[in-house]
């Protein structure tokens, strides 16, 4: 007799979330290797492309749910690869602004099919993917609140 049925592995939310996250990241890694990007680099570029203008390291970190200690080494590698440039904000020297270079912008059309290829590989219909995204956004907002 089990006195703690709530601890049964098959009842846990954490395991499928963790395993699915790892599997999705692995699939992105495969798709992005074709253009020489890592998954974190891709996320940075998506955020910067969306903004259409330079973002501070803090703004970029907030958008990606990453702290500056994680983001700074990533941005240094991206700058060394010619994908982004970093510069001090002229109006506030404490802020570092991150901009996409021409080389970074040139990758945008090359990865435009990645989201569709990922969803197709998941066996999800678009509506299911949209619903999952909405549920995960809600979960993340609650957990970070």
C-alpha positions as CSV (number, residue, x, y, z in Angstrom):
1,X,0.0,0.0,0.0
2,X,1.3,3.4,-1.0
3,X,0.9,6.2,1.6
4,X,2.1,8.9,-0.8
5,X,0.2,8.5,-4.2
6,X,1.0,12.1,-5.0
7,X,4.6,11.2,-5.3
8,X,4.1,8.6,-8.1
9,X,6.3,9.5,-11.0
10,X,3.4,9.1,-13.5
11,X,1.5,11.8,-11.6
12,X,4.2,14.5,-11.8
13,X,3.9,17.5,-14.1
14,X,7.7,18.2,-13.8
15,X,8.9,15.1,-15.6
16,X,7.0,15.6,-18.9
17,X,7.8,19.3,-18.9
18,X,11.5,18.6,-18.3
19,X,11.6,15.8,-20.9
20,X,9.6,17.7,-23.5
21,X,11.8,20.8,-23.0
22,X,15.0,18.7,-23.5
23,X,13.5,17.0,-26.6
24,X,12.4,20.3,-28.1
25,X,15.8,21.9,-27.4
26,X,17.5,18.9,-29.0
27,X,15.3,19.2,-32.1
28,X,16.1,22.9,-32.4
29,X,19.8,22.1,-32.1
30,X,19.5,19.8,-35.0
31,X,17.6,22.2,-37.2
32,X,19.9,25.2,-36.3
33,X,23.1,23.3,-36.9
34,X,22.4,23.6,-40.6
35,X,23.1,27.4,-40.3
36,X,25.7,27.2,-37.6
37,X,23.6,28.6,-34.8
38,X,23.1,27.3,-31.3
39,X,19.6,27.3,-29.7
40,X,20.5,30.2,-27.3
41,X,21.9,32.2,-30.1
42,X,18.7,31.7,-32.1
43,X,16.6,32.9,-29.2
44,X,18.7,36.0,-28.9
45,X,18.4,36.7,-32.5
46,X,14.6,36.2,-32.4
47,X,14.3,38.7,-29.6
48,X,16.5,41.3,-31.4
49,X,14.8,40.7,-34.8
50,X,11.4,41.2,-33.1
51,X,12.5,44.5,-31.5
52,X,13.8,45.9,-34.7
53,X,16.1,48.1,-32.7
54,X,19.0,47.7,-30.2
55,X,18.0,46.3,-26.8
56,X,19.9,46.7,-23.6
57,X,21.3,43.6,-22.1
58,X,18.7,43.9,-19.3
59,X,15.9,44.2,-21.8
60,X,17.1,41.2,-23.7
61,X,17.5,39.2,-20.6
62,X,14.0,40.0,-19.5
63,X,12.6,39.0,-22.9
64,X,14.5,35.7,-22.8
65,X,14.1,35.0,-19.0
66,X,17.9,35.0,-18.6
67,X,20.1,36.9,-16.1
68,X,23.0,38.9,-17.3
69,X,25.5,36.4,-15.9
70,X,24.1,33.9,-18.4
71,X,23.5,36.3,-21.2
72,X,26.8,38.2,-21.2
73,X,29.1,35.2,-22.2
74,X,26.5,34.2,-24.9
75,X,26.6,37.8,-26.3
76,X,30.4,37.8,-26.3
77,X,30.4,34.6,-28.4
78,X,27.8,36.0,-30.7
79,X,29.8,39.3,-31.1
80,X,33.0,37.3,-31.9
81,X,31.0,35.3,-34.5
82,X,29.9,38.6,-36.1
83,X,26.2,38.2,-35.4
84,X,25.7,41.1,-32.9
85,X,27.5,44.2,-31.8
86,X,27.5,45.6,-28.3
87,X,28.0,49.3,-27.4
88,X,27.5,51.6,-24.5
89,X,24.3,53.6,-24.5
90,X,25.3,57.2,-25.2
91,X,22.5,58.6,-23.0
92,X,23.4,56.2,-20.1
93,X,26.9,54.7,-20.0
94,X,25.8,52.0,-17.6
95,X,23.6,50.3,-20.2
96,X,25.1,48.1,-22.9
97,X,23.0,48.0,-26.1
98,X,22.9,44.9,-28.4
99,X,22.3,45.3,-32.1
100,X,22.1,42.7,-34.9
101,X,24.8,43.0,-37.5
102,X,24.2,42.6,-41.2
103,X,25.6,39.1,-40.9
104,X,23.0,38.4,-38.1
105,X,20.2,39.8,-40.2
106,X,21.3,37.6,-43.1
107,X,20.5,34.5,-41.1
108,X,16.8,35.5,-40.7
109,X,15.6,34.1,-44.0
110,X,17.8,31.1,-43.6
111,X,15.9,30.1,-40.4
112,X,12.5,31.3,-41.4
113,X,11.3,27.7,-41.8
114,X,12.6,26.4,-38.5
115,X,9.3,27.0,-36.5
116,X,7.2,25.2,-39.0
117,X,9.7,22.3,-39.3
118,X,9.8,22.0,-35.5
119,X,6.0,22.0,-35.1
120,X,5.6,19.4,-38.0
121,X,8.2,17.2,-36.2
122,X,6.1,17.4,-33.1
123,X,3.1,15.9,-34.7
124,X,0.9,18.8,-33.6
125,X,-1.6,20.7,-35.5
126,X,-1.1,24.5,-35.6
127,X,-4.1,25.0,-33.2
128,X,-2.6,22.6,-30.7
129,X,0.7,24.3,-30.9
130,X,-1.0,27.7,-30.3
131,X,-2.9,26.3,-27.3
132,X,0.2,24.8,-25.9
133,X,2.1,28.1,-26.2
134,X,-0.8,29.9,-24.5
135,X,-0.9,27.5,-21.6
136,X,2.9,27.6,-21.2
137,X,2.9,31.4,-21.3
138,X,0.3,31.4,-18.5
139,X,2.3,28.9,-16.5
140,X,5.5,30.9,-16.8
141,X,3.7,34.1,-15.9
142,X,2.3,32.5,-12.8
143,X,5.6,30.9,-11.8
144,X,7.5,34.2,-12.2
145,X,4.9,36.3,-10.4
